[in-house]
Amino acid sequence: MKKILIVDDEPNILILMEQILEELEDQGVLLLTAKDGQKALEIIKKEKPDLIFLDVMMPYFSGLEVCETVKKNDDFSHIYIILLTARGQSFDEEIGMQAGADLYMTKPFRPREILLKSKRILGINEV
């Protein structure tokens, strides 16, 4: 079973992301959520998701810290991390990529783009 973890401290973003990705549940994808970096790391260790949408600015551990922690662990090398943040400066993107992110996307985002990227990363074909 493929797994996506959505990590954001803003409840409205979590709800929106779940709504965008809910059609993937019909294709066997499990959606997981976390509201902070600490909870995200707990879920990552337990569930080993295939894809993580990760906010940068969060309590306890920032998205950058979570990203670095995951990418330094060989057990999690398969995990694709998309930093999804309001920080849109090229400098911020550079820092995100240095932390090990596979992709850097800014808010506001296009829901269709989120869904299509998720399908591509998880190897789910359009029907």
N, CA, C and O atoms as a printed pandas DataFrame, in Angstrom:
     atom_number atom_name residue_name chain_id  residue_number  x_coord  y_coord  z_coord
0              1         N          MET        A               1    0.835   -1.181    0.000
1              2        CA          MET        A               1    0.000    0.000    0.000
2              3         C          MET        A               1    0.881    1.247    0.000
3              4         O          MET        A               1    1.796    1.376    0.814
4              5         N          LYS        A               2    0.594    2.152   -0.917
5              6        CA          LYS        A               2    1.306    3.430   -0.979
6              7         C          LYS        A               2    0.778    4.351    0.121
7              8         O          LYS        A               2   -0.395    4.291    0.490
8              9         N          LYS        A               3    1.667    5.206    0.640
9             10        CA          LYS        A               3    1.275    6.109    1.725
10            11         C          LYS        A               3    1.779    7.524    1.451
11            12         O          LYS        A               3    2.909    7.733    1.012
12            13         N          ILE        A               4    0.891    8.495    1.729
13            14        CA          ILE        A               4    1.249    9.907    1.638
14            15         C          ILE        A               4    1.062   10.521    3.016
15            16         O          ILE        A               4    0.023   10.343    3.653
16            17         N          LEU        A               5    2.074   11.242    3.466
17            18        CA          LEU        A               5    1.992   11.979    4.726
18            19         C          LEU        A               5    1.923   13.469    4.407
19            20         O          LEU        A               5    2.765   14.007    3.687
20            21         N          ILE        A               6    0.899   14.125    4.960
21            22        CA          ILE        A               6    0.727   15.567    4.800
22            23         C          ILE        A               6    1.055   16.202    6.151
23            24         O          ILE        A               6    0.442   15.865    7.163
24            25         N          VAL        A               7    2.021   17.122    6.166
25            26        CA          VAL        A               7    2.452   17.734    7.420
26            27         C          VAL        A               7    2.313   19.249    7.315
27            28         O          VAL        A               7    2.983   19.898    6.512
28            29         N          ASP        A               8    1.424   19.797    8.148
29            30        CA          ASP        A               8    1.213   21.244    8.161
30            31         C          ASP        A               8    0.554   21.614    9.476
31            32         O          ASP        A               8   -0.322   20.894    9.955
32            33         N          ASP        A               9    0.963   22.727   10.066
33            34        CA          ASP        A               9    0.367   23.150   11.330
34            35         C          ASP        A               9   -0.910   23.959   11.127
35            36         O          ASP        A               9   -1.566   24.338   12.097
36            37         N          GLU        A              10   -1.261   24.223    9.883
37            38        CA          GLU        A              10   -2.482   24.965    9.562
38            39         C          GLU        A              10   -3.597   23.963    9.223
39            40         O          GLU        A              10   -3.535   23.300    8.187
40            41         N          PRO        A              11   -4.617   23.851   10.092
41            42        CA          PRO        A              11   -5.679   22.860    9.871
42            43         C          PRO        A              11   -6.363   22.980    8.511
43            44         O          PRO        A              11   -6.721   21.959    7.923
44            45         N          ASN        A              12   -6.554   24.179    8.002
45            46        CA          ASN        A              12   -7.220   24.351    6.712
46            47         C          ASN        A              12   -6.412   23.770    5.561
47            48         O          ASN        A              12   -6.976   23.248    4.600
48            49         N          ILE        A              13   -5.096   23.863    5.662
49            50        CA          ILE        A              13   -4.234   23.280    4.626
50            51         C          ILE        A              13   -4.326   21.754    4.680
51            52         O          ILE        A              13   -4.403   21.101    3.639
52            53         N          LEU        A              14   -4.318   21.186    5.885
53            54        CA          LEU        A              14   -4.449   19.729    6.021
54            55         C          LEU        A              14   -5.751   19.251    5.380
55            56         O          LEU        A              14   -5.762   18.272    4.634
56            57         N          ILE        A              15   -6.842   19.944    5.676
57            58        CA          ILE        A              15   -8.147   19.563    5.126
58            59         C          ILE        A              15   -8.140   19.684    3.605
59            60         O          ILE        A              15   -8.594   18.779    2.906
60            61         N          LEU        A              16   -7.627   20.798    3.095
61            62        CA          LEU        A              16   -7.566   21.007    1.652
62            63         C          LEU        A              16   -6.737   19.921    0.968
63            64         O          LEU        A              16   -7.155   19.372   -0.051
64            65         N          MET        A              17   -5.578   19.613    1.517
65            66        CA          MET        A              17   -4.719   18.593    0.925
66            67         C          MET        A              17   -5.401   17.224    0.938
67            68         O          MET        A              17   -5.302   16.468   -0.029
68            69         N          GLU        A              18   -6.083   16.911    2.022
69            70        CA          GLU        A              18   -6.807   15.639    2.086
70            71         C          GLU        A              18   -7.895   15.581    1.011
71            72         O          GLU        A              18   -8.092   14.546    0.374
72            73         N          GLN        A              19   -8.594   16.694    0.816
73            74        CA          GLN        A              19   -9.634   16.742   -0.209
74            75         C          GLN        A              19   -9.048   16.574   -1.609
75            76         O          GLN        A              19   -9.620   15.882   -2.451
76            77         N          ILE        A              20   -7.912   17.208   -1.848
77            78        CA          ILE        A              20   -7.254   17.111   -3.156
78            79         C          ILE        A              20   -6.839   15.669   -3.445
79            80         O          ILE        A              20   -6.987   15.180   -4.566
80            81         N          LEU        A              21   -6.319   14.999   -2.421
81            82        CA          LEU        A              21   -5.722   13.675   -2.614
82            83         C          LEU        A              21   -6.669   12.514   -2.327
83            84         O          LEU        A              21   -6.291   11.357   -2.510
84            85         N          GLU        A              22   -7.894   12.800   -1.880
85            86        CA          GLU        A              22   -8.788   11.725   -1.450
86            87         C          GLU        A              22   -9.125   10.735   -2.562
87            88         O          GLU        A              22   -9.416    9.574   -2.278
88            89         N          GLU        A              23   -9.092   11.167   -3.815
89            90        CA          GLU        A              23   -9.391   10.229   -4.895
90            91         C          GLU        A              23   -8.332    9.128   -4.995
91            92         O          GLU        A              23   -8.596    8.061   -5.548
92            93         N          LEU        A              24   -7.149    9.385   -4.465
93            94        CA          LEU        A              24   -6.095    8.368   -4.485
94            95         C          LEU        A              24   -6.397    7.218   -3.518
95            96         O          LEU        A              24   -5.879    6.112   -3.672
96            97         N          GLU        A              25   -7.239    7.496   -2.523
97            98        CA          GLU        A              25   -7.614    6.441   -1.574
98            99         C          GLU        A              25   -8.333    5.311   -2.292
99           100         O          GLU        A              25   -8.214    4.150   -1.899
100          101         N          ASP        A              26   -9.079    5.640   -3.342
101          102        CA          ASP        A              26   -9.766    4.618   -4.136
102          103         C          ASP        A              26   -8.774    3.732   -4.888
103          104         O          ASP        A              26   -9.115    2.640   -5.343
104          105         N          GLN        A              27   -7.555    4.218   -5.008
105          106        CA          GLN        A              27   -6.517    3.459   -5.707
106          107         C          GLN        A              27   -5.523    2.855   -4.713
107          108         O          GLN        A              27   -4.398    2.511   -5.075
108          109         N          GLY        A              28   -5.951    2.731   -3.466
109          110        CA          GLY        A              28   -5.146    2.037   -2.463
110          111         C          GLY        A              28   -4.104    2.872   -1.756
111          112         O          GLY        A              28   -3.191    2.320   -1.142
112          113         N          VAL        A              29   -4.214    4.189   -1.823
113          114        CA          VAL        A              29   -3.250    5.068   -1.161
114          115         C          VAL        A              29   -3.799    5.457    0.215
115          116         O          VAL        A              29   -4.950    5.875    0.335
116          117         N          LEU        A              30   -2.977    5.318    1.237
117          118        CA          LEU        A              30   -3.342    5.715    2.588
118          119         C          LEU        A              30   -2.849    7.134    2.832
119          120         O          LEU        A              30   -1.672    7.431    2.629
120          121         N          LEU        A              31   -3.761    8.020    3.274
121          122        CA          LEU        A              31   -3.398    9.398    3.589
122          123         C          LEU        A              31   -3.195    9.529    5.092
123          124         O          LEU        A              31   -4.060    9.152    5.882
124          125         N          LEU        A              32   -2.053   10.064    5.474
125          126        CA          LEU        A              32   -1.714   10.298    6.875
126          127         C          LEU        A              32   -1.485   11.790    7.075
127          128         O          LEU        A              32   -1.078   12.480    6.140
128          129         N          THR        A              33   -1.740   12.302    8.283
129          130        CA          THR        A              33   -1.498   13.721    8.540
130          131         C          THR        A              33   -0.781   13.915    9.862
131          132         O          THR        A              33   -0.873   13.089   10.771
132          133         N          ALA        A              34   -0.065   15.025    9.947
133          134        CA          ALA        A              34    0.600   15.441   11.179
134          135         C          ALA        A              34    0.561   16.960   11.237
135          136         O          ALA        A              34    0.610   17.635   10.209
136          137         N          LYS        A              35    0.471   17.497   12.467
137          138        CA          LYS        A              35    0.364   18.947   12.647
138          139         C          LYS        A              35    1.667   19.603   13.077
139          140         O          LYS        A              35    1.730   20.825   13.216
140          141         N          ASP        A              36    2.702   18.809   13.288
141          142        CA          ASP        A              36    3.996   19.384   13.657
142          143         C          ASP        A              36    5.111   18.410   13.282
143          144         O          ASP        A              36    4.866   17.246   12.964
144          145         N          GLY        A              37    6.337   18.917   13.327
145          146        CA          GLY        A              37    7.486   18.128   12.915
146          147         C          GLY        A              37    7.745   16.915   13.787
147          148         O          GLY        A              37    8.174   15.874   13.289
148          149         N          GLN        A              38    7.492   17.036   15.077
149          150        CA          GLN        A              38    7.726   15.914   15.991
150          151         C          GLN        A              38    6.788   14.746   15.665
151          152         O          GLN        A              38    7.222   13.598   15.567
152          153         N          LYS        A              39    5.505   15.054   15.499
153          154        CA          LYS        A              39    4.527   14.019   15.160
154          155         C          LYS        A              39    4.852   13.429   13.781
155          156         O          LYS        A              39    4.699   12.228   13.561
156          157         N          ALA        A              40    5.299   14.281   12.863
157          158        CA          ALA        A              40    5.670   13.802   11.528
158          159         C          ALA        A              40    6.764   12.747   11.610
159          160         O          ALA        A              40    6.675   11.705   10.960
160          161         N          LEU        A              41    7.787   13.010   12.402
161          162        CA          LEU        A              41    8.889   12.047   12.531
162          163         C          LEU        A              41    8.410   10.733   13.137
163          164         O          LEU        A              41    8.868    9.664   12.733
164          165         N          GLU        A              42    7.498   10.800   14.096
165          166        CA          GLU        A              42    6.937    9.575   14.683
166          167         C          GLU        A              42    6.206    8.756   13.625
167          168         O          GLU        A              42    6.372    7.539   13.546
168          169         N          ILE        A              43    5.401    9.428   12.819
169          170        CA          ILE        A              43    4.647    8.737   11.770
170          171         C          ILE        A              43    5.587    8.178   10.705
171          172         O          ILE        A              43    5.386    7.063   10.224
172          173         N          ILE        A              44    6.597    8.935   10.340
173          174        CA          ILE        A              44    7.563    8.491    9.325
174          175         C          ILE        A              44    8.250    7.208    9.784
175          176         O          ILE        A              44    8.384    6.262    9.008
176          177         N          LYS        A              45    8.684    7.173   11.039
177          178        CA          LYS        A              45    9.360    5.978   11.558
178          179         C          LYS        A              45    8.446    4.765   11.565
179          180         O          LYS        A              45    8.879    3.652   11.268
180          181         N          LYS        A              46    7.193    4.977   11.901
181          182        CA          LYS        A              46    6.233    3.873   12.005
182          183         C          LYS        A              46    5.688    3.439   10.649
183          184         O          LYS        A              46    5.606    2.243   10.367
184          185         N          GLU        A              47    5.316    4.397    9.815
185          186        CA          GLU        A              47    4.585    4.099    8.582
186          187         C          GLU        A              47    5.443    4.062    7.311
187          188         O          GLU        A              47    5.047    3.452    6.317
188          189         N          LYS        A              48    6.605    4.704    7.335
189          190        CA          LYS        A              48    7.483    4.797    6.159
190          191         C          LYS        A              48    6.705    5.187    4.894
191          192         O          LYS        A              48    6.592    4.395    3.958
192          193         N          PRO        A              49    6.169    6.419    4.877
193          194        CA          PRO        A              49    5.391    6.843    3.702
194          195         C          PRO        A              49    6.255    6.919    2.450
195          196         O          PRO        A              49    7.481    7.005    2.522
196          197         N          ASP        A              50    5.593    6.886    1.316
197          198        CA          ASP        A              50    6.296    6.982    0.031
198          199         C          ASP        A              50    6.494    8.425   -0.388
199          200         O          ASP        A              50    7.448    8.756   -1.092
200          201         N          LEU        A              51    5.578    9.285    0.054
201          202        CA          LEU        A              51    5.583   10.693   -0.337
202          203         C          LEU        A              51    5.189   11.538    0.867
203          204         O          LEU        A              51    4.257   11.201    1.597
204          205         N          ILE        A              52    5.909   12.639    1.066
205          206        CA          ILE        A              52    5.579   13.565    2.150
206          207         C          ILE        A              52    5.434   14.969    1.572
207          208         O          ILE        A              52    6.315   15.463    0.868
208          209         N          PHE        A              53    4.296   15.604    1.887
209          210        CA          PHE        A              53    4.122   17.034    1.646
210          211         C          PHE        A              53    4.417   17.698    2.976
211          212         O          PHE        A              53    3.734   17.438    3.966
212          213         N          LEU        A              54    5.440   18.563    3.009
213          214        CA          LEU        A              54    5.991   19.050    4.262
214          215         C          LEU        A              54    6.047   20.570    4.294
215          216         O          LEU        A              54    6.727   21.198    3.482
216          217         N          ASP        A              55    5.322   21.149    5.246
217          218        CA          ASP        A              55    5.389   22.597    5.469
218          219         C          ASP        A              55    6.752   22.917    6.076
219          220         O          ASP        A              55    7.337   22.071    6.753
220          221         N          VAL        A              56    7.256   24.104    5.849
221          222        CA          VAL        A              56    8.564   24.474    6.390
222          223         C          VAL        A              56    8.447   25.037    7.802
223          224         O          VAL        A              56    9.165   24.603    8.703
224          225         N          MET        A              57    7.555   25.991    8.002
225          226        CA          MET        A              57    7.450   26.666    9.297
226          227         C          MET        A              57    6.414   25.971   10.172
227          228         O          MET        A              57    5.208   26.119    9.973
228          229         N          MET        A              58    6.917   25.200   11.156
229          230        CA          MET        A              58    6.040   24.442   12.056
230          231         C          MET        A              58    6.643   24.400   13.452
231          232         O          MET        A              58    7.835   24.649   13.631
232          233         N          PRO        A              59    5.807   24.082   14.445
233          234        CA          PRO        A              59    6.328   23.948   15.809
234          235         C          PRO        A              59    7.160   22.672   15.997
235          236         O          PRO        A              59    7.077   21.731   15.208
236          237         N          TYR        A              60    7.943   22.672   17.043
237          238        CA          TYR        A              60    8.798   21.558   17.487
238          239         C          TYR        A              60    9.971   21.327   16.557
239          240         O          TYR        A              60   11.108   21.620   16.926
240          241         N          PHE        A              61    9.732   20.813   15.369
241          242        CA          PHE        A              61   10.785   20.677   14.364
242          243         C          PHE        A              61   10.273   21.319   13.090
243          244         O          PHE        A              61    9.136   21.080   12.683
244          245         N          SER        A              62   11.100   22.128   12.463
245          246        CA          SER        A              62   10.694   22.741   11.197
246          247         C          SER        A              62   10.682   21.676   10.104
247          248         O          SER        A              62   11.243   20.593   10.269
248          249         N          GLY        A              63   10.042   21.996    9.001
249          250        CA          GLY        A              63   10.048   21.092    7.865
250          251         C          GLY        A              63   11.456   20.822    7.360
251          252         O          GLY        A              63   11.754   19.723    6.892
252          253         N          LEU        A              64   12.315   21.819    7.453
253          254        CA          LEU        A              64   13.707   21.625    7.027
254          255         C          LEU        A              64   14.406   20.603    7.920
255          256         O          LEU        A              64   15.155   19.755    7.434
256          257         N          GLU        A              65   14.158   20.687    9.222
257          258        CA          GLU        A              65   14.771   19.727   10.149
258          259         C          GLU        A              65   14.238   18.309    9.906
259          260         O          GLU        A              65   14.995   17.338    9.926
260          261         N          VAL        A              66   12.939   18.209    9.679
261          262        CA          VAL        A              66   12.342   16.905    9.382
262          263         C          VAL        A              66   12.943   16.344    8.098
263          264         O          VAL        A              66   13.316   15.173    8.037
264          265         N          CYS        A              67   13.031   17.180    7.083
265          266        CA          CYS        A              67   13.579   16.769    5.792
266          267         C          CYS        A              67   15.014   16.259    5.940
267          268         O          CYS        A              67   15.349   15.188    5.434
268          269         N          GLU        A              68   15.846   17.012    6.622
269          270        CA          GLU        A              68   17.242   16.608    6.825
270          271         C          GLU        A              68   17.327   15.286    7.585
271          272         O          GLU        A              68   18.126   14.417    7.235
272          273         N          THR        A              69   16.520   15.136    8.608
273          274        CA          THR        A              69   16.518   13.906    9.413
274          275         C          THR        A              69   16.142   12.703    8.564
275          276         O          THR        A              69   16.785   11.656    8.640
276          277         N          VAL        A              70   15.106   12.853    7.760
277          278        CA          VAL        A              70   14.650   11.754    6.911
278          279         C          VAL        A              70   15.705   11.406    5.868
279          280         O          VAL        A              70   16.018   10.233    5.666
280          281         N          LYS        A              71   16.247   12.409    5.213
281          282        CA          LYS        A              71   17.188   12.154    4.119
282          283         C          LYS        A              71   18.527   11.592    4.595
283          284         O          LYS        A              71   19.253   10.982    3.811
284          285         N          LYS        A              72   18.857   11.789    5.864
285          286        CA          LYS        A              72   20.111   11.238    6.402
286          287         C          LYS        A              72   19.966    9.779    6.832
287          288         O          LYS        A              72   20.965    9.126    7.133
288          289         N          ASN        A              73   18.748    9.265    6.864
289          290        CA          ASN        A              73   18.493    7.904    7.330
290          291         C          ASN        A              73   18.292    6.984    6.128
291          292         O          ASN        A              73   17.354    7.169    5.352
292          293         N          ASP        A              74   19.164    6.000    5.976
293          294        CA          ASP        A              74   19.089    5.085    4.825
294          295         C          ASP        A              74   17.771    4.321    4.761
295          296         O          ASP        A              74   17.337    3.937    3.674
296          297         N          ASP        A              75   17.127    4.092    5.903
297          298        CA          ASP        A              75   15.847    3.377    5.925
298          299         C          ASP        A              75   14.748    4.161    5.223
299          300         O          ASP        A              75   13.734    3.594    4.814
300          301         N          PHE        A              76   14.951    5.464    5.086
301          302        CA          PHE        A              76   13.927    6.325    4.501
302          303         C          PHE        A              76   14.348    6.898    3.153
303          304         O          PHE        A              76   13.733    7.848    2.670
304          305         N          SER        A              77   15.375    6.340    2.546
305          306        CA          SER        A              77   15.922    6.915    1.317
306          307         C          SER        A              77   14.915    6.903    0.166
307          308         O          SER        A              77   15.053    7.682   -0.777
308          309         N          HIS        A              78   13.906    6.033    0.228
309          310        CA          HIS        A              78   12.906    5.948   -0.837
310          311         C          HIS        A              78   11.862    7.061   -0.753
311          312         O          HIS        A              78   11.118    7.280   -1.709
312          313         N          ILE        A              79   11.799    7.759    0.364
313          314        CA          ILE        A              79   10.733    8.737    0.582
314          315         C          ILE        A              79   10.974    9.994   -0.256
315          316         O          ILE        A              79   12.047   10.594   -0.207
316          317         N          TYR        A              80    9.966   10.372   -1.015
317          318        CA          TYR        A              80   10.007   11.575   -1.840
318          319         C          TYR        A              80    9.412   12.715   -1.016
319          320         O          TYR        A              80    8.276   12.620   -0.551
320          321         N          ILE        A              81   10.172   13.787   -0.837
321          322        CA          ILE        A              81    9.723   14.900    0.001
322          323         C          ILE        A              81    9.492   16.149   -0.846
323          324         O          ILE        A              81   10.372   16.611   -1.572
324          325         N          ILE        A              82    8.278   16.673   -0.722
325          326        CA          ILE        A              82    7.933   17.939   -1.353
326          327         C          ILE        A              82    7.734   18.971   -0.254
327          328         O          ILE        A              82    6.816   18.846    0.557
328          329         N          LEU        A              83    8.584   19.985   -0.222
329          330        CA          LEU        A              83    8.385   21.095    0.704
330          331         C          LEU        A              83    7.298   21.984    0.113
331          332         O          LEU        A              83    7.394   22.434   -1.029
332          333         N          LEU        A              84    6.278   22.226    0.900
333          334        CA          LEU        A              84    5.128   23.012    0.466
334          335         C          LEU        A              84    5.012   24.185    1.428
335          336         O          LEU        A              84    4.586   24.020    2.571
336          337         N          THR        A              85    5.394   25.372    0.962
337          338        CA          THR        A              85    5.573   26.478    1.890
338          339         C          THR        A              85    5.167   27.822    1.303
339          340         O          THR        A              85    5.070   27.984    0.086
340          341         N          ALA        A              86    4.934   28.771    2.182
341          342        CA          ALA        A              86    4.624   30.137    1.753
342          343         C          ALA        A              86    5.895   30.903    1.397
343          344         O          ALA        A              86    5.824   31.984    0.812
344          345         N          ARG        A              87    7.042   30.356    1.742
345          346        CA          ARG        A              87    8.314   31.028    1.469
346          347         C          ARG        A              87    8.719   30.802    0.019
347          348         O          ARG        A              87    9.135   29.707   -0.359
348          349         N          GLY        A              88    8.593   31.850   -0.785
349          350        CA          GLY        A              88    8.787   31.697   -2.217
350          351         C          GLY        A              88   10.045   32.304   -2.796
351          352         O          GLY        A              88   10.217   32.307   -4.015
352          353         N          GLN        A              89   10.928   32.817   -1.963
353          354        CA          GLN        A              89   12.165   33.413   -2.477
354          355         C          GLN        A              89   13.119   32.314   -2.960
355          356         O          GLN        A              89   13.100   31.202   -2.434
356          357         N          SER        A              90   13.936   32.618   -3.939
357          358        CA          SER        A              90   14.875   31.617   -4.459
358          359         C          SER        A              90   15.842   31.162   -3.368
359          360         O          SER        A              90   16.272   30.008   -3.354
360          361         N          PHE        A              91   16.181   32.073   -2.455
361          362        CA          PHE        A              91   17.054   31.731   -1.333
362          363         C          PHE        A              91   16.402   30.636   -0.474
363          364         O          PHE        A              91   17.069   29.688   -0.059
364          365         N          ASP        A              92   15.103   30.773   -0.213
365          366        CA          ASP        A              92   14.381   29.780    0.583
366          367         C          ASP        A              92   14.361   28.431   -0.129
367          368         O          ASP        A              92   14.526   27.384    0.497
368          369         N          GLU        A              93   14.160   28.468   -1.431
369          370        CA          GLU        A              93   14.152   27.226   -2.202
370          371         C          GLU        A              93   15.510   26.541   -2.153
371          372         O          GLU        A              93   15.594   25.321   -2.019
372          373         N          GLU        A              94   16.572   27.334   -2.261
373          374        CA          GLU        A              94   17.934   26.787   -2.167
374          375         C          GLU        A              94   18.148   26.058   -0.852
375          376         O          GLU        A              94   18.683   24.950   -0.824
376          377         N          ILE        A              95   17.725   26.690    0.243
377          378        CA          ILE        A              95   17.868   26.089    1.570
378          379         C          ILE        A              95   17.069   24.784    1.644
379          380         O          ILE        A              95   17.539   23.790    2.198
380          381         N          GLY        A              96   15.867   24.799    1.085
381          382        CA          GLY        A              96   15.039   23.595    1.078
382          383         C          GLY        A              96   15.676   22.457    0.310
383          384         O          GLY        A              96   15.638   21.308    0.752
384          385         N          MET        A              97   16.254   22.760   -0.820
385          386        CA          MET        A              97   16.892   21.734   -1.625
386          387         C          MET        A              97   18.167   21.225   -0.937
387          388         O          MET        A              97   18.491   20.041   -1.021
388          389         N          GLN        A              98   18.877   22.116   -0.265
389          390        CA          GLN        A              98   20.066   21.695    0.491
390          391         C          GLN        A              98   19.690   20.774    1.645
391          392         O          GLN        A              98   20.475   19.912    2.039
392          393         N          ALA        A              99   18.492   20.958    2.182
393          394        CA          ALA        A              99   18.013   20.106    3.278
394          395         C          ALA        A              99   17.653   18.710    2.775
395          396         O          ALA        A              99   17.440   17.792    3.567
396          397         N          GLY        A             100   17.586   18.559    1.448
397          398        CA          GLY        A             100   17.332   17.249    0.872
398          399         C          GLY        A             100   15.991   17.092    0.189
399          400         O          GLY        A             100   15.650   15.995   -0.254
400          401         N          ALA        A             101   15.217   18.170    0.094
401          402        CA          ALA        A             101   13.905   18.078   -0.553
402          403         C          ALA        A             101   14.064   17.638   -2.007
403          404         O          ALA        A             101   15.027   17.998   -2.685
404          405         N          ASP        A             102   13.102   16.856   -2.462
405          406        CA          ASP        A             102   13.092   16.431   -3.855
406          407         C          ASP        A             102   12.416   17.472   -4.740
407          408         O          ASP        A             102   12.696   17.569   -5.935
408          409         N          LEU        A             103   11.519   18.250   -4.130
409          410        CA          LEU        A             103   10.789   19.275   -4.861
410          411         C          LEU        A             103   10.390   20.370   -3.889
411          412         O          LEU        A             103   10.154   20.106   -2.710
412          413         N          TYR        A             104   10.314   21.599   -4.383
413          414        CA          TYR        A             104    9.948   22.758   -3.564
414          415         C          TYR        A             104    8.776   23.449   -4.241
415          416         O          TYR        A             104    8.898   23.915   -5.374
416          417         N          MET        A             105    7.642   23.517   -3.555
417          418        CA          MET        A             105    6.455   24.162   -4.107
418          419         C          MET        A             105    5.996   25.250   -3.152
419          420         O          MET        A             105    6.128   25.122   -1.935
420          421         N          THR        A             106    5.454   26.325   -3.717
421          422        CA          THR        A             106    5.000   27.423   -2.871
422          423         C          THR        A             106    3.475   27.472   -2.787
423          424         O          THR        A             106    2.759   27.068   -3.703
424          425         N          LYS        A             107    3.017   27.984   -1.653
425          426        CA          LYS        A             107    1.590   28.264   -1.443
426          427         C          LYS        A             107    1.352   29.686   -1.943
427          428         O          LYS        A             107    2.249   30.515   -1.790
428          429         N          PRO        A             108    0.230   30.015   -2.517
429          430        CA          PRO        A             108   -0.844   29.069   -2.828
430          431         C          PRO        A             108   -0.434   28.141   -3.962
431          432         O          PRO        A             108    0.367   28.511   -4.820
432          433         N          PHE        A             109   -0.983   26.950   -3.959
433          434        CA          PHE        A             109   -0.659   25.954   -4.967
434          435         C          PHE        A             109   -1.911   25.612   -5.770
435          436         O          PHE        A             109   -3.032   25.929   -5.370
436          437         N          ARG        A             110   -1.697   24.961   -6.908
437          438        CA          ARG        A             110   -2.825   24.534   -7.746
438          439         C          ARG        A             110   -3.176   23.086   -7.375
439          440         O          ARG        A             110   -2.334   22.197   -7.507
440          441         N          PRO        A             111   -4.391   22.845   -6.922
441          442        CA          PRO        A             111   -4.782   21.494   -6.512
442          443         C          PRO        A             111   -4.507   20.422   -7.568
443          444         O          PRO        A             111   -4.028   19.336   -7.241
444          445         N          ARG        A             112   -4.804   20.720   -8.810
445          446        CA          ARG        A             112   -4.589   19.726   -9.884
446          447         C          ARG        A             112   -3.110   19.353   -9.989
447          448         O          ARG        A             112   -2.773   18.193  -10.230
448          449         N          GLU        A             113   -2.239   20.330   -9.811
449          450        CA          GLU        A             113   -0.795   20.065   -9.866
450          451         C          GLU        A             113   -0.372   19.133   -8.732
451          452         O          GLU        A             113    0.439   18.230   -8.937
452          453         N          ILE        A             114   -0.920   19.352   -7.541
453          454        CA          ILE        A             114   -0.625   18.490   -6.388
454          455         C          ILE        A             114   -1.039   17.048   -6.696
455          456         O          ILE        A             114   -0.279   16.110   -6.453
456          457         N          LEU        A             115   -2.233   16.884   -7.225
457          458        CA          LEU        A             115   -2.748   15.550   -7.535
458          459         C          LEU        A             115   -1.915   14.874   -8.620
459          460         O          LEU        A             115   -1.545   13.708   -8.481
460          461         N          LEU        A             116   -1.622   15.591   -9.688
461          462        CA          LEU        A             116   -0.849   14.999  -10.788
462          463         C          LEU        A             116    0.562   14.624  -10.360
463          464         O          LEU        A             116    1.062   13.560  -10.725
464          465         N          LYS        A             117    1.205   15.494   -9.587
465          466        CA          LYS        A             117    2.550   15.173   -9.095
466          467         C          LYS        A             117    2.521   13.947   -8.201
467          468         O          LYS        A             117    3.399   13.089   -8.283
468          469         N          SER        A             118    1.508   13.866   -7.349
469          470        CA          SER        A             118    1.386   12.717   -6.452
470          471         C          SER        A             118    1.231   11.426   -7.245
471          472         O          SER        A             118    1.880   10.425   -6.939
472          473         N          LYS        A             119    0.385   11.445   -8.250
473          474        CA          LYS        A             119    0.185   10.258   -9.085
474          475         C          LYS        A             119    1.476    9.858   -9.781
475          476         O          LYS        A             119    1.827    8.679   -9.832
476          477         N          ARG        A             120    2.179   10.850  -10.317
477          478        CA          ARG        A             120    3.430   10.550  -11.030
478          479         C          ARG        A             120    4.461    9.940  -10.082
479          480         O          ARG        A             120    5.100    8.941  -10.411
480          481         N          ILE        A             121    4.617   10.540   -8.914
481          482        CA          ILE        A             121    5.616   10.069   -7.947
482          483         C          ILE        A             121    5.284    8.661   -7.454
483          484         O          ILE        A             121    6.182    7.840   -7.265
484          485         N          LEU        A             122    3.999    8.381   -7.248
485          486        CA          LEU        A             122    3.588    7.071   -6.744
486          487         C          LEU        A             122    3.405    6.028   -7.850
487          488         O          LEU        A             122    3.145    4.858   -7.569
488          489         N          GLY        A             123    3.542    6.456   -9.105
489          490        CA          GLY        A             123    3.399    5.526  -10.222
490          491         C          GLY        A             123    1.958    5.137  -10.485
491          492         O          GLY        A             123    1.680    4.019  -10.918
492          493         N          ILE        A             124    1.038    6.061  -10.224
493          494        CA          ILE        A             124   -0.389    5.809  -10.473
494          495         C          ILE        A             124   -0.751    6.444  -11.808
495          496         O          ILE        A             124   -0.586    7.647  -12.006
496          497         N          ASN        A             125   -1.246    5.614  -12.717
497          498        CA          ASN        A             125   -1.575    6.107  -14.058
498          499         C          ASN        A             125   -2.937    6.784  -14.069
499          500         O          ASN        A             125   -3.850    6.398  -13.339
500          501         N          GLU        A             126   -3.051    7.796  -14.911
501          502        CA          GLU        A             126   -4.344    8.455  -15.131
502          503         C          GLU        A             126   -5.276    7.445  -15.789
503          504         O          GLU        A             126   -4.871    6.683  -16.667
504          505         N          VAL        A             127   -6.525    7.453  -15.351
505          506        CA          VAL        A             127   -7.505    6.522  -15.923
506          507         C          VAL        A             127   -8.306    7.225  -16.987
507          508         O          VAL        A             127   -9.188    6.620  -17.597
